[in-house]
C-alpha cells in the first residue's frame, strides 16, 4: 500500500491566514459517537468549553456548509436504534453500523447520509470532516478551506500538528475520491474497526501544518483540564480528591488469580470504583503511549492475567498479558487483522495455552 505523502501546504502555516476564506462549496460530517473511554464514558460532545458544548462549537464551525451530518447520538445522549437517523434544524443525526465501529465506519455512515437527502441544484465537491473534540475547529477549518482552494489537485487537505503527525479527522476531503476510497475499503473487509491510515493511504493527501493549539483535542481529563473544561461529577469521572491510592501490599497467595487492586486511602472501593480507576488509567496510559483511541477490553485482559497467574506462576500474569499485547500489535500493524480481532485472537491463544498447562499439571484453570 502506498505511503501517505509528506509534502505539505507550507505556504499557509496559520500565521497569515490570507485575505478571507474562499467560497468553497462543501458539506460536513461531524464525528461525535465514540465511546469516550478515556473520559470514563462522558460524551465528548457534551463537554462545555467557553460556554458552549463541543458539539455546538463544531456545528458553528461548519455553518457555511450545505448539508451537515452528525454521526453520533443527538446531544450526546444514547440514541434509540429505532430512531438512529433524525433530522432537526437541517442537521441530520445518524449512527454507524456496527455501533462503535470506529472512525472509518462513522465517516462511511456520514458520507452515505449526505447523499440521502433531497437533490440540490449544485454538487458540493468538498466534505469537511471534523471530530467533535477539537475546541478550536472553526479556526482550523478556515485555514483548511484556504489551503483546499490553493491546492486544486489534492484529494484532501489534512491538519498536521507540530510534531508532524497527521490528524485525518480534521480535514477537508474532495468528495469523489473519498467516496471511492470508502467503497474500496468496504469491499475489502468492511469499514468497521478499520484504521484511518488505510483510508488516507488511498488518497492524495496534502498535510497542512497548523499553529499550536488548533489541532489539540480533548481525549483525556488532563487534556480537558488544560482547556479549562471541568469534568462533571458522576460515575466514571472521579474528582482528583477521590482518586484512590495504590495499595503497597500484594494480594494473599490464596487470591493469586487477582492482580494488585487499587485501594482508597480510607476505605475499600466498590467494584464500580475499581472499574472507573482502571478505565481512566488504561485511557491515560494509551494516550501517553500514543496508541490512538484504543479500546481495551479490561475484563478480558484481567481474566487472562488471572488464568496465567493460577495456571503457571504469579509472575506469569504480567508477562503473558505483555506478550499477548505485543502479538496483537504486530498483527494489527502488519495488516493481518483489525486491532480488535488481533487482540481477541491473542488473548484466546494465550488463555488456551495457559489452560492446557494447568490441565497437564492437574491443577485445572
C-alpha positions in Angstrom: 0.0 0.0 0.0 1.4 3.4 -0.9 2.6 5.7 1.8 1.0 8.9 2.8 2.6 11.9 1.0 4.6 14.1 3.4 4.9 17.3 1.4 2.6 19.7 2.9 1.0 23.0 2.0 3.6 25.1 3.7 2.7 28.5 2.2 -0.2 28.6 4.7 1.1 27.8 8.1 -1.6 29.6 10.0 0.4 32.7 10.9 -1.0 34.6 7.9 -4.4 33.0 7.1 -4.9 35.1 3.9 -7.4 37.6 2.8 -10.7 36.0 3.8 -11.9 32.5 3.3 -12.8 31.4 -0.2 -16.3 30.4 -1.1 -15.6 26.7 -1.0 -18.7 24.7 -1.7 -18.7 21.9 0.9 -20.8 19.7 3.1 -19.7 18.5 6.5 -19.5 15.3 8.5 -19.0 15.6 12.3 -17.8 12.5 14.1 -19.3 12.6 17.6 -20.2 9.0 18.5 -17.2 7.3 20.1 -17.2 5.5 23.4 -15.2 8.3 25.1 -13.5 5.6 27.1 -10.6 7.9 28.1 -13.2 10.2 29.6 -14.9 7.5 31.6 -17.8 7.3 29.1 -18.7 11.0 29.3 -19.7 12.0 25.8 -17.2 14.5 24.3 -19.9 16.3 22.5 -21.5 17.3 25.9 -18.3 18.9 27.3 -18.6 22.6 27.8 -15.8 25.0 26.5 -16.2 28.8 26.8 -19.9 28.5 27.5 -20.8 26.1 24.6 -20.8 22.3 24.2 -18.1 21.0 21.9 -20.9 19.8 19.6 -22.4 23.3 19.4 -19.0 24.7 18.7 -18.3 22.2 15.9 -21.7 22.9 14.4 -20.9 26.6 14.4 -17.6 25.9 12.7 -19.5 24.4 9.7 -22.3 26.9 9.5 -21.2 27.7 5.9 -21.7 24.1 4.9 -24.6 22.9 2.7 -25.6 19.7 4.4 -24.4 18.7 7.8 -24.4 15.1 9.2 -23.5 14.4 12.8 -22.5 10.7 13.3 -23.5 10.1 16.9 -26.4 10.3 19.3 -28.1 13.7 19.4 -26.9 16.0 22.2 -24.5 13.3 23.4 -27.3 11.1 24.8 -27.8 7.5 24.0 -29.9 7.1 20.9 -32.7 4.6 20.3 -31.5 2.3 17.5 -35.0 2.5 16.0 -34.5 6.3 15.8 -30.9 6.3 14.6 -31.4 8.9 11.9 -33.2 12.1 12.9 -33.4 15.4 11.1 -33.6 18.6 13.3 -32.9 22.1 12.1 -31.4 20.9 8.9 -28.8 18.8 10.7 -29.0 15.0 10.3 -28.0 12.7 13.1 -27.1 9.1 12.2 -25.3 6.2 13.8 -22.6 4.0 12.3 -23.1 0.3 11.7 -22.0 -1.5 13.8 -22.3 0.9 16.7 -18.8 2.0 17.9 -17.3 0.6 14.7 -14.6 3.2 14.6 -14.0 6.5 12.8 -13.8 5.0 9.3 -17.2 3.3 9.8 -18.6 6.5 11.2 -17.3 8.5 8.3 -18.8 6.0 5.9 -22.2 6.4 7.6 -21.8 10.2 7.4 -21.0 10.2 3.7 -23.8 7.9 2.9 -26.3 10.1 4.8 -25.1 13.2 2.9 -26.3 11.5 -0.3 -29.7 10.5 1.1 -31.3 14.0 1.2 -33.3 15.7 -1.5 -31.4 16.5 -4.6 -29.9 20.0 -4.9 -29.1 22.1 -8.0 -25.4 22.2 -7.1 -23.0 19.4 -6.2 -20.6 20.3 -3.4 -17.2 18.8 -4.3 -15.7 19.0 -0.8 -16.6 17.5 2.5 -15.3 18.9 5.8 -14.5 16.1 8.3 -14.3 17.2 11.9 -14.0 15.3 15.1 -16.3 16.8 17.8 -13.5 17.0 20.4 -11.4 19.8 18.8 -12.3 23.1 20.6 -10.8 25.4 18.0 -12.2 23.6 15.0 -13.6 26.8 13.5 -10.2 28.4 13.2 -8.6 25.2 11.8 -11.3 24.8 9.2 -10.8 28.3 7.9 -7.2 27.6 7.1 -8.0 24.2 5.7 -10.5 25.8 3.3 -7.9 28.3 2.2 -5.5 25.5 1.5 -8.1 23.5 -0.4 -8.7 26.4 -2.7 -4.9 26.7 -3.2 -4.3 23.0 -3.9 -7.0 22.0 -6.5 -5.2 18.8 -7.3 -5.2 17.4 -3.8 -7.8 14.8 -2.7 -7.6 16.0 0.8 -6.1 18.8 2.9 -5.5 17.3 6.4 -4.3 19.0 9.5 -0.8 18.3 10.8 0.4 19.0 14.3 3.7 20.5 15.3 5.2 17.0 15.7 4.4 16.2 12.1 1.5 13.8 12.9 -1.4 13.8 10.5 -4.9 14.5 12.0 -7.2 12.8 9.5 -10.3 13.7 11.5 -9.6 17.4 11.0 -9.5 17.9 7.2 -11.3 18.9 4.0 -11.8 16.0 1.5 -12.7 16.0 -2.1 -16.0 14.1 -2.2 -15.5 11.8 -5.2 -12.0 10.3 -4.2 -13.2 10.0 -0.6 -16.3 8.1 -1.7 -14.2 5.8 -4.0 -11.8 5.0 -1.1 -14.6 4.2 1.2 -16.2 1.9 -1.3 -12.9 0.1 -1.9 -12.3 -0.4 1.8 -15.9 -1.6 2.3 -15.3 -4.2 -0.4 -12.0 -5.3 1.2 -13.1 -6.4 4.6 -15.6 -3.7 5.6 -15.2 -0.3 7.4 -15.7 -1.4 11.0 -12.5 -1.3 13.1 -10.5 -0.1 10.1 -7.5 2.2 10.9 -7.9 5.6 9.4 -4.5 5.3 7.8 -6.0 2.7 5.5 -8.3 5.4 4.2 -5.8 8.3 3.7 -3.3 6.0 2.1 -5.7 5.7 -0.8 -5.9 9.5 -1.3 -3.5 12.2 -2.5 -3.2 13.9 0.9 -1.6 17.3 1.4 -0.8 17.9 5.1 -1.3 21.4 6.4 0.8 22.4 9.4 -1.5 24.3 11.8 -0.5 26.6 14.7 -0.1 25.1 18.1 -3.5 24.6 19.7 -5.7 24.4 16.7 -5.4 20.7 16.3 -5.3 19.8 20.0 -8.2 17.6 21.1 -9.9 16.5 24.3 -9.3 12.8 24.7 -8.5 12.6 28.4 -9.4 14.5 31.6 -5.9 16.0 31.9 -6.3 17.3 28.3 -9.8 18.7 29.1 -8.5 20.5 32.2 -5.8 22.1 30.1 -8.6 23.7 28.1 -10.4 24.7 31.3 -13.1 22.1 30.7 -14.4 20.9 34.0 -15.2 17.2 34.5 -18.8 16.5 35.5 -19.3 14.7 38.8 -20.7 11.2 38.3 -19.8 7.5 37.6 -16.5 7.1 35.8 -15.3 10.6 36.5 -13.8 10.7 40.0 -12.5 14.1 41.1 -8.9 14.5 42.0 -9.7 14.3 45.7 -11.4 11.0 45.2 -8.8 9.2 43.2 -7.6 6.2 45.2 -4.0 5.4 46.2 -2.3 2.2 45.1 -2.0 -0.4 47.9 1.6 -1.2 48.7 0.6 -4.8 49.8 0.5 -7.7 47.4 -2.6 -10.0 47.4 -2.5 -13.0 49.5 -1.4 -16.3 48.0 -4.9 -17.6 48.2 -6.0 -14.9 45.8 -3.4 -15.3 43.2 -5.7 -15.0 40.3 -6.4 -11.4 41.1 -3.9 -8.6 40.1 -3.0 -5.9 42.5 -6.0 -3.8 43.1 -6.2 -0.1 43.8 -7.2 0.9 47.3 -8.5 4.2 48.6 -6.8 5.9 51.4 -9.6 5.3 53.9 -12.0 2.6 52.6 -12.2 -0.5 50.4 -13.6 0.7 47.0 -16.6 -0.9 45.4 -16.2 -2.7 42.1 -17.6 0.2 40.2 -14.9 2.5 41.7 -12.2 0.0 40.7 -13.6 -0.3 37.2 -13.6 3.5 36.9 -10.0 3.8 38.0 -8.9 1.0 35.6 -10.7 2.7 32.7 -9.1 6.0 33.5 -5.7 4.5 33.9 -6.0 2.5 30.7 -7.0 5.6 28.8 -4.2 7.7 30.3 -1.6 5.1 29.5 -2.8 4.6 26.0 -2.6 8.3 25.5 0.9 8.5 26.8 1.9 5.6 24.5 0.3 7.4 21.5 -1.9 4.4 20.8 -4.8 6.5 19.5 -8.3 5.9 20.7 -7.6 2.3 21.6 -10.5 0.3 23.1 -9.2 -2.1 25.7 -11.3 -5.0 26.9 -10.2 -4.7 30.5 -12.2 -7.7 31.7 -10.5 -9.9 29.1 -7.0 -8.7 29.9 -7.5 -9.2 33.6 -9.1 -12.6 33.1 -6.1 -13.7 31.1 -3.8 -12.4 33.8 -5.7 -14.4 36.4 -5.6 -17.6 34.3 -1.8 -17.2 33.8 -1.2 -16.5 37.4 -3.1 -19.5 38.6 -2.0 -21.9 35.8 1.7 -21.1 35.7 3.1 -18.9 38.4 2.0 -15.4 39.6 4.7 -13.5 37.7 3.4 -15.1 34.5 0.4 -12.8 34.7 2.1 -9.5 33.5 4.4 -11.5 31.2 1.5 -13.2 29.5 -0.5 -10.1 29.0 2.5 -8.2 27.7 3.3 -10.9 25.1 -0.3 -11.2 24.1 -0.5 -7.4 23.6 2.8 -7.4 21.6 1.5 -10.2 19.3 -1.8 -8.3 18.8 0.0 -5.1 18.0 2.3 -6.8 15.5 -0.7 -8.5 13.8 -2.7 -5.2 13.6 0.3 -3.2 12.5 1.2 -5.5 9.7 -2.4 -5.5 8.4 -3.1 -9.2 9.3 -6.2 -8.3 11.3 -8.0 -5.4 12.8 -7.0 -4.1 16.2 -10.0 -5.7 17.9 -9.7 -9.0 16.1 -5.9 -9.2 16.8 -6.3 -8.6 20.5 -9.2 -11.1 20.8 -7.2 -13.7 19.0 -4.0 -13.2 21.0 -5.9 -13.3 24.3 -7.7 -16.5 23.2 -4.4 -18.2 22.2 -2.7 -17.3 25.5 -5.7 -18.3 27.5 -6.0 -21.7 25.9 -2.3 -22.3 26.3 -2.4 -21.5 30.0 -5.4 -23.7 30.5 -3.6 -26.5 28.7 -0.6 -26.1 31.0 -2.9 -26.2 34.1 -4.7 -29.4 32.9 -1.3 -31.1 32.2 -0.2 -30.2 35.7 -3.6 -31.4 37.1 -4.4 -28.1 38.7 -7.4 -27.1 36.5 -7.8 -23.5 35.4 
